[in-house]
Amino acid sequence: MPKRSPRPAATAAPGPPPPAVRRRAVALSGALLRSGGLATLAALALAACAGQIRSVPLAHGTPERPPATTAHALHRLVDDGAPGAASLITRDGFAAARYSTAGVADLRTGRRMAPQDHFRAGSLTKTLVATVVLQLVAEGRLTLHDHAAAHLPPGVPATGDGDRSELRRVTIRQLLDHTSGLFNYTQDPRLSKQLYGKGFGAHRYDSHTPAELLRIALSHPPVAAPGTRYAYSNTNYLVLGLVIEAVTGNPYATEIRRRILVPARLDHTSFPGTDPVLPEPHGRAYSRAGARRVDATSLDPSRAGAAGEMVTTLGDLNRFFAALLGGRFLAPRQMAQIRNEKGTDGAYGLGLYATRLSCGVTVWGHNGDINGSYARTAGTADGRHIVSYRANTDALPDPAPGTAVLTAEFCAARRP
């Protein structure tokens, strides 16, 4: 979620980088973690230190010693203010997985980040929500042209006071690609002061319902008429979570578990609701309150809901994006839709966005932030090469160092 900057996300995540650094690509593949993968990642955690890593074979073959391409870029993130940063690179599933880290997971103890560490992933939640919505479209239970107001649970508002903002003209497609024009609830002045900065400490354990947060959004005029322009808003995916509930009869998190987490064996991904505690193992998360750095590890994630409450690991992010973009979860028609950025002039698809790197490689993925945490995943068109990285802060100055992590790996792979 954006705080005071023009970045387009809030408690959940900033939106994608500016369109100038993004463009189009195609899908990723669906290799999942093979048996022994977790043990290998544990070995990688012991082998990794300060950007110097040793690659350990997962199951078969000769150990490789690929270059630690992302190490320098991770150190740049630390130099720019992140206490710690880490990346996980996988090819062909988890064959030749590489984990690298810089800085620390805990400023007090000096503990380093480990591959198994859980963290809050912010708006990376949105891609899982979009996947379930598109599955419902494929099942004929929704269409992208349906109006959101037709699919809301009882008691959820569809209009604001005086009809200043409403869902009766907003379609499912417009929610997915952020062209609804709905005000971003995390930019509400009063709520923003509670979510960020000096107000965070007093309000970090406040619980919020989706209906309450939607009322806040609808109390503001729309930022644009529906369908007229791209404007990243966490409200869109808050509403999509409610749509999933209305259509299926289950909370959106239950549907994600059933449709995605269990089939893909994403055993370390969860949707905590109002639970403020991260699963073990985990490091610390750090945010800014004025000039002070504060520990933001513990918080009530209902502030983000379907827009960004997910907790996960680097390994689960790589497995999910490989499975999704490899066609494991969506039929070809819905795969084309999730990557369709025509309605946003190349800014965003229906839950993913493309990034064109300086070497000409285009990768697909998403990013996310929430108090104390930033994460991003991207992969090549064939899905055989995926990078996830994270930092234990939400206070990074701009996206350039993060894009450098992707450039370091994907562009290095093209060199002879």
Beta strands, then each sheet from edge to edge (+ up, - down):
strand 1: 84-91
strand 2: 95-103
strand 3: 119-120
strand 4: 286-289
strand 5: 292-295
strand 6: 311-312
strand 7: 353-356
strand 8: 362-370
strand 9: 373-379
strand 10: 385-391
sheet 1: 2+ 1- 10+ 9- 8+ 7-
sheet 2: 3+ 6-
sheet 3: 4+ 5-
end
